[in-house]
């Protein structure tokens, strides 16, 4: 696929390839540009002149309005950025450092790929704020939670909660404090599984069916789907076979 060039700048080339501390990529601006739009990848050019990006080799310049005409040097090693006036031309040069431990362009076929960011999507961080211990303590505080639960019950419940997108303490609190959901689950577990009415719930019940009702709604369709799963469970079948 062919991409349009970047009209505001040109790639002059790579200088001093393979020389530690001197190896650098040189660019020159033809009109002002914000540097945060510009990034550099490493690529490999094969004998058919096809360039393939190399994974995990990416440099993005910081936010800065680069004037024109000016020069931009990206040294591949480590150092402190600076700018200066080139005496011969009177143009300003800006120096940045990639921070690589070794030189890059001494390997055959390695080339810089300069690109401009046109559009971008940024996701939200996936932070798991609750731990298994948090969940265990919260569930044990529930009035109708049975106390004779195994460690495996809590492990499975925690995994189901995280898979359902219940990451934060506020989400967990909202679930276990939902009287509508917990009363329905308690009634079903008493009626279908003959659990004691004072403590019919267990961690897997809350972490699985409670999370499902939180995500998809406490609707008749969801309740019927849960009820069918409960009636087909080994616990329920064992009661009817006895």
Beta strands, then each sheet from edge to edge (+ up, - down):
strand 1: 9-15
strand 2: 24-29
strand 3: 33-34
strand 4: 38-45
strand 5: 51-60
strand 6: 65-66
strand 7: 70-75
strand 8: 82-85
strand 9: 92-97
strand 10: 110-116
sheet 1: 1+ 2- 7+ 9+ 8-
sheet 2: 3+ 6-
sheet 3: 5+ 4- 10+
end
